[in-house]
Amino acid sequence: MSDSPRDRRRVYVKHLRGLEKALRSENRSAAAEARRSLARLRYGLVEGKQPQASVVAFRRGQPQDPTEEKVWLLLGGLFALHPLNWANPPGPRSLGSSLGRLQKKLGSPRVERRLSALLAMDRDSLPHHLRQTIQLLSSHDVPVHYEQLLDDLVVLLGRNHRGDLASDVRLRWAREYHMPVSAETPQDSPDLPETTE
């Protein structure tokens, strides 16, 4: 296996998915340890407390880029707020797709307003609005594809956050928000992870 940044990201999300599986485990010890790990990951959302989250976030490796480290900590915190991973969906898998599922579920204009706000946010404001969005998705049990979200956030919060790649991510979120929900994937049932790592 190569040691590319994308491979490292996959290992990290697989680690998070393992926490999700352990959280749902009948093994009380494993579930308790997963709850402790998720509590630590939530520190990734608190300025000045990220080092406490890094103990869990970097357990299976870490990115080589310091900017990407911050993105991993943010994603870990977001996952800890809503550990419901949408694993390997066919078709659309961006945050826009999750918001589209929520819109179909609620039929509320506030979901589209939330998407519009996310699309307009700059790099400094985006983490706060992502946290609110993930909490909204959590309150309605709508899964998030965290591997895709990590890839997207590396672009949106990285060095080229104003470039064409960032515009492409935002356009994809908007496009996938409006796509119909796939018939092959039940709207409210995410795939559970295969392994715990």
Helices and strands as residue ranges (DSSP letters): H 5-23, H 28-41, G 42-45, H 50-57, H 66-81, H 95-106, H 109-120, H 126-139, H 146-156, H 164-177
